[in-house]
Amino acid sequence: MKPKLTTFLHGLFLLAIAVVILFPLYWMVASSFKPSGQIFQMPPAWLFHPQLHGYGAAIREGDMLRALLNSVIVTLGAVALGIAVGAPAAYGLARYSFKGSAQVQFWYVTNWMLVPVVVLIPFYLLASDLRLINNPIVLIVIYQTFVVPLVVWLLVDQFRAVPVALEEAALLDGMSRFGIFLRITLPLTLPGMTVAAILAGIFAWNDLLYAFILTPSDFARTAPTVMMTYLGGYIIPWGRVMASAVMITGPVVIGGIAIHKYIARGLTLGAVK
Amino acid sequence: MAEIQIEGVTKRYAATEVLKRLDLNVTQGEFMVLLGPSGCGKTTLLRMIAGLETPSTGRILMNGQDITLAPPAKRDVGMVFQSYALYPHMTVRQNISLGLRLRKIDEKEITRRIEFVANLVQIAPYLDRKPRALSGGQRQRVALARVIAREPSVSLMDEPLSNIDAQLRMVMRAELLRIHRKVGMTTIYVTHDQEEAMGLGDRITVMNFGHVEQIGAPDEIYSRPANAFVARFIGAPRMNLINARYRAGANSIEAPGIHAPFSASEFSAPSGESIILGFRGEDATPGEAAAGEVTIEGRIDVVEHLGAQMEVHLRLDDGQEAVLRRPRNESWREGDRMRLVVPARNLHLFDAESGAALRTAYH
């Protein structure tokens, strides 16, 4: 009897947490499909005729598709550059101990803790001098301030987990240093690499602050920035807001589900023994 | 096939000297075992031959050619790692063929070699599995196959049997010998297990604290240890070493319960009066001494039954201990007195201070 009761309570507790987390998501998705009159109806309209008004308005008037494309460009660019710079840095820190290597590693981590708004104005002045305002490159580069530390922080341990003996065996097999990194170390750290890439991608995708200031024009806006433009008038177009929110949140949720599998696997592969 | 010469190699890490001006020759086709306690520098030496470490001073020659600073890939050496170091994301076949592909060996030859080594080490059924799906012994065989397939001039093995269980280790040891006889590769094998060293080596290099204590064939090292360290390290149970005094006037070596007549011509003079007298348990028999024999007497402290034999711990009158094994049908009891006889030719003498062997003649 008793174990059954605790199982039941356990389940109830989990259910409660799930409701707290999932209800806002449900509300967002449901509202995006509701006719505007029913969004604030009380009691809530649990049953309604779904319609795509909100999405149509977001795409037509908010130019959401272009904004999403801009977001994709900036996110992919930031992740690619972050991995290209961060992975070799992490590899170096993991494999070679040199004077100050611990400090360098700590410096990366502290950079990650930087409050974004603190460097916003210097970055703006710099971007303006370089005539990079409204250019996606400026976001890609500035995101590295946060993406590279994240990648380094996650990957140093990943590389450390790959036994040195594997690389030495490859060295004796006649492989070059870079070949070893590419063909032995990289495949073995792919799960960790994926987690780092997705977390970095979520950061870049979600950023509002830098995008709002550095790419303000209609043609250069990223998706989260578009949301801000909805808030300027006398009435807030909630259907459109919710539809845009769904389009922005969708990829993040998918990304989260994708890394969940890797994190559950514990990020280890059991390479030797 | 190649010979290796190590000339005056020293290795320092910061303040610690791991190897001290070490010299060693490994001849063509030889199975050389580097034996010593952990931290004696044997693995460091192996890694320097592989090119994974660089000597601080000294030279390493392969077939007379200086390879001290050559990168690992240019040395034509293969290595079996203690952890096997199989590439986990590749199949057994890919593990073996990678080194061959990188050396631009043609596909037909690669296929032939894979087939040959797979049969040699009996892994043919597992060629398309990944290392994860193999047992420890099978991984061991794959690691061996990977090196043999490369046909390197020298194969290096770093405690390859230390990660598998005792029974399998015996099987693999015999297997290693069989393969070595068949392939005839120059092999340098690192272990801390003296029994493994005795069983495998054509010659053994006994190392301690970064220098060589003795180099020789297993039998030579066993019967003529160059010093007390080697005497203590080789053989199970280990050699009994008894602290004694050399009485020059009486021409004898004495300790309580021991009397050993010796003339000064049979050994070089010790640095002081103290001397270490050594004998192996199997050279001692219970009984009365005849001419030229040495007697050792004490009280039996502990008798351990080991199945076919029993291990008798003898305590000399001054508290020193000697251990020997006797057949199980003898009836030794704790508390009994026991008198042992050792032929003088089986007695070892070491300087108490330097540990160096003192006997000039064994007869």
Contacts between the chains, C-beta under 8 A, distances in Angstrom:
chain1	res1	chain2	res2	distance
A	163	B	83	6.2
A	163	B	85	6.6
A	165	B	81	4.6
A	165	B	82	7.6
A	165	B	83	5.1
A	165	B	85	3.9
A	166	B	85	5.1
A	166	B	87	6.5
A	166	B	88	7.9
A	168	B	50	7.7
A	168	B	52	5.4
A	168	B	72	7.7
A	168	B	79	7.6
A	168	B	81	7.2
A	168	B	85	6.9
A	169	B	79	7.1
A	169	B	81	6.2
A	169	B	85	4.0
A	169	B	86	7.9
A	169	B	87	7.5
A	169	B	146	8.0
A	170	B	87	7.5
A	170	B	98	7.6
A	171	B	51	7.9
A	171	B	52	7.2
A	171	B	71	7.9
A	171	B	72	4.7
A	171	B	73	6.5
A	172	B	50	6.2
A	172	B	51	7.8
A	172	B	52	7.9
A	172	B	72	5.0
A	172	B	73	7.1
A	172	B	77	6.6
A	172	B	78	6.5
A	172	B	79	5.3
A	172	B	99	7.6
A	173	B	73	7.7
A	173	B	98	5.5
A	173	B	99	3.6
A	173	B	102	5.9
A	173	B	150	7.6
A	174	B	73	4.2
A	174	B	99	6.0
A	174	B	102	4.0
A	174	B	103	5.6
A	175	B	73	7.3
A	175	B	98	7.8
A	175	B	102	5.9
A	184	B	87	6.2
A	187	B	89	4.9
A	188	B	88	6.7
A	188	B	89	6.2
A	269	B	88	6.1
A	269	B	89	8.0
A	270	B	88	7.3
A	270	B	132	6.7
A	271	B	88	4.5
A	272	B	83	4.3
A	272	B	84	6.4
A	272	B	85	6.4
A	272	B	86	7.5
A	272	B	88	7.4
A	273	B	83	6.0
A	273	B	84	7.6
A	273	B	136	7.8
A	273	B	163	6.6
